[in-house]
Amino acid sequence: MSLLLESPTTSAGVALASLPTTSLERLLSQAALQTRIDRKYVLSADEVPAVLGLVEGPLEVLRIAGRERFGYSSTYFDTPELESFHLAGRGRRRRFKVRTRVYRNSGDTWLEVKTRGPRGTTVKDRLPYDLADAGRLTTEAVAFVGTTLRQRDVEDVAVATLVPSLHTSYDRTTLLLSGSTPSRATLDTRLAWRRPGAPQSMALPGKVIVETKGGSTPSALDRALWRSGIRPSRLSKYGTGLAALDDDLPDLKWHRVLTQQLIPTAAQPA
């Protein structure tokens, strides 16, 4: 069974394969968390087993139809001035992201709008979408994005001008931490970025992006990462990817993660 890397015999794959599994229904009932605190970390695949071994409390792996690793593809949309990129990179309160997300194993597709809520929470609103439209915003999608941004107090976005600005793909394993304060976490591997219409992409082999999703109280996985000396990183798949691919764009708040954690040792053409 291959969970994190291509080979099931890797230490990371073995560590995850030893965990009990959980269903999607149980995961959603315990930790749906559409409004949450997200913390992101960059690890090498070799660091994963030791971190998982430090987690205190129940830890389960999501399994759907016999699978524990799932392919994701996303298309992000931005204004011609890259307003979403710049707002996020400068840490503005009223920042936003608009994307379509395709679950490659099932073909299920969603339109998602992410905004900031109170006390640093992330709020995600989503709409079922047609796979054939994943690379564009339909009239209905533009209306949904506009309504959602207004409801979330994100004003003055020229929604009608949004166009595809970045494609991402990666494989994801999801963990449920079903302790007294349930939370979940994702482990993303084989991350690759590509600009629309560009022939080249950038891949990050050997890197694992861990994202914990919970309430204001750090999860058992957060505490295990901290005990391992691994602290949260300022990482956005959208902002970091766009800055990595376009030399004309500033690194903004992603400079450290790009220059010290991702690009020097990991990035290569896909």
N, C-alpha and C positions, 0 to 999 in steps of 0.2 A: 504494500500500500504506500503510495507516494503522497506525502502531505505537504511538506515544505519545499523540497527539492525534487529533481527528477528521479533520484534513486531512493528507494525505501530503506536502504541500509545506512544512509547518513545518520549522524547522531541526532540531528534535529528531527528527521522523519521518525526515527525509533522512539524518541521522547514523546512525540505527539501520538504515535500509534499505540502507546501504552495507556493513554487516557481513555476513560469511559466516554461514550457518545451521548448526544442529546438530539432531540427532534426540533424542527423549526417551530412547531406549535409550543413546545416547552420554552424555547428561547424567547419567543415573542411574549408569552405570558409572564415570564420572569423579568425580562429586560428589553422591552421594545425600544424605549429611550429615544423617541423622536426629538425630544428636548433634553440636552445632556451637556456634560463637560467632556471635551475631547482632549486627550493628551497623546502626543505622538513621539515615537522613539525610533532611532536608527540603530540596528544591530547587524552584526555579521551572523550568518547562519550558524556558525560554531558557538555563538554565545547563547543560543536559544535554550538548549537543554539545561544548563546551569540555572538560568533564570526561572524556568518552569519548575525546577526542583525546589526553589525557594518560596513558591506560592503557598500560602497558608489557607487551607479551606478547600472545598470542592472545586474541581476544574474539569470541564467537560468539553468535548469537541462536537460541533454541529455536523450531523450526518443527514444528507438528503439523498434518497434513492441509491444508497450504498456508496456515496461519495463524500469526502471530507475536504476536498480542494476544488475550488470553483473559479472559472475564468470570468473576468469582468472587463468590459470596454466602456469608456466614457467619452463623450464629446462635450467640451466646454464651449460656452457662448459668451462673447463679450462685445462691447461697443467698438467701433473703429479706433477709438482713443484708448482702448484697453482699460476702461474705467474699473472693472472688477479687479483686474490685476493690481492696479495702483492703489485702490482703496485697501485691499487686503495687505499689500506689501508695506503700507504705511500705518497699518493697525487702526484704521478708521472704524468708529463704532457702527456706522450704517453701511458696512460692507456687505457684499452679496456674492453668491456664485449661482450660475445657471448651467445645468448640464442634463444630458440624457445619459442613462445608464443601461447597458445591456448585460444581462446575465447570460453568458455565452452558452452554458450547458443546457439551458432551457429555452432561450430566446426571449424570455420575459424582459420587457423594456419599460422604463419609467422616465418621466420628466421630473427633475428635482430642482428645487430652489432652496438654497441654504442661506440663512441670515443669522445675525447675532441676537440673542435674547438677553434677559437680565443676568447680571453677575457672571458674564463671560460664557453663558451657555450657547450651544449651537442649536438652531431650530431648523428642521428639515420638513418642507412641504413637498408632497409628491403627487403625481398624476399618472395613471396608466397610459402607456404610449404605444404606438405602432412601431414595430421593428423597422419597417420600411422607411419611417420618418426619423430614425435615430440621428441622422446627420444634419437635420434641419429643424427649424421651429415652424410649426404649422400656425395657421390663424388662431386656432383654439389654444395652442401653446403660448403664443404671444399674449393673449388675453389672460391666461392663467398666471403667467409670470407677472404681468402688470398688476393684477388684482392682489396677488400674494405680496409683492413688494410694498404696495400701499398699505396693506393690512399689517405688515411688519415695520411700518414707519420708515421705509427706505424710499425716499422721494427723489424726483428729478432724474430718474434713469430713463434714457431714450430706448425703451424696450423694443420698439419697432426696428431699431438699427442693429440689434444683436445678431452676430454672425459666428460661425464656427471659428474657434481660435486655437484649440489644442485637442488632440486625441491622446488618450492614455489607455494602456492595457496592463493587466497584472493578474496573478492568481491569488486567491484569498482563502485562508482558513479562519474560521470563526470559533472563538472560545466563549463558553458561558461560565461565569464565576457565580455560583448559586449559593453564596453564603448568606449571612444575615441581611446584607445590603446587596442584592443581586446587581451584577453589571456584566458587560460583555467586552470582548476585545477582538481585534482582527489582526492577522499576520499576513502581510502582503509580500509576495515575491515576484520575480521576473517582471518588475516594473519597466515599462517602456513608454517613451513620449514621442509624439510626432506632430509637427505643424500641418494643418490642412493644406493639401496640394504639394507638400514637400516630399521628395523621394526618400530622404534619410530620416532615421529615427535614432534615439539614444536609449540604450538599455542599461540596467543596473544589476548585473549578475552578482550573486553572492550577498546581496543586501536584503535585509528583512525590515520592513516598515511595520512597527507595532503601534496600534492605536487603541487606547483604552477609552471606553465610552461608559460613563456612569454619572453619579451625582457629584456634589461638591466634595464629598469625602473620597479620598484616594482609594482605589480598589486594592485588593490583595496583590494583583499583578503589578500595579504601580509601585507598591511597597517593595516587592521582590526586585523590580528593576532598580529602584533607588539603592537597595542594599547591595546590588551588584555594581554600583557606581555609575549607572546609566541614567542620565537625566533627560527630561523632555526636550525635544528639539522644535525649533520654529520651522515647520515643514508643511507645505501645501503641495499636493500633487499638481495642482494647476499652476500656482505661482512659481514654485521651484522649477517645474518643468519648462515653463515659458522662458524664465530667466536663463536656464541652462542652454536652451536651444537658440536663443536670440542674443547675440553679443551686443546689440544696440540697446537692449533693455537693462535697466539697473537691477542689481541683485536685491536691493532693498533689505528687508529684515531676514532674507534667506541667505545672505552672504556666507555666514559661518557654516551652515549646514551644507551648502554647496561646495565650499572650498576645503572644508576640513573633514566632512563625513561622507559625502557622496562622490564628488567628481574625481578627487585625486587618485583613488584606488579602485573605483567601481565602474565608472561610466565608460562605455564603448559604443561604437555604432551598432545598431541592431541589424 
